[in-house]
Amino acid sequence: MITRKTIDQMLALPDDKMAAMLKLVLSTAGADTAGMKFDERTVRRLRAVLGELTDADLARISTLTERWRTGG
């Protein structure tokens, strides 16, 4: 589950560490991250999006992730 604390921790990291943590979070959720690469522009965009997530967004992400993992 992605929490506000996780998001805040990622945003506090340098770009390379944030990208690595994001890949870890995604792989833990079941995503195939083997071929994922994050260039500087992508990391900037991800930071912007992550910084704007609301608690409602995080709840929706959790619901969708659980449905995806359970096949429902």
N, C-alpha and C positions, 0 to 999 in steps of 0.2 A: 504494500500500500504506500502510495506517495503522500507524505504529510507536508504541512507547512514547514516543519522543522527541516525535513529533507531538502525542500526547495531552498530555504534560507542557507543551509549548509553548502549546497551546490553553488549558489550565487556568490558566496564568500570565497570560493576557490579560484586559483588562477585558471585560465582557459583550458590548459591541457588536463588538469586535474578534474575540472568540472565535466569535461567531455568523457573522461574515464568513469566518473561517478554516474553520469547519465547512462552510459552503456551498461554499467553494473545494475542500475535500477531497472532498465529495460529488460536485460537478460533475466533478472530475477522474476520479472513479470511474465517471462516466457517468450520474449521476442528474440529473434535470431540477429545478433549484433556482430557476427563475425566479419562482415564486409563493411560495417559502418565506419565512415571517416568524417571527421568534423573539421572543416577548414575555418579560418578566422572569421569569415563572413557568417558562416552558419552558427558559430558559437555566439557571435554578437546577437544574431536574431533569436537564438534560443534563450539567451539571457533576457532579452526584452520580453519574450513571451512568458517565460517562467516568472519574471518579476510582476507580471500583471495578473497571474492566476488568482482567482478568488477562492474562498472556502467552498463555495458552491461548485466551482470548476473542479476542485480536488475531489469532492464527493462524487461528482459525475464520472471522473476518471476512474475512481476506485470501483464504482458500480460497473462501468464498461469493462474494466480489466478483469473483474471477477467473472462476469458473463463470458468473456472471451476464453478465460482459463478453464471454465467448467463446461464450455460448449453450449451454453444456454443463451 
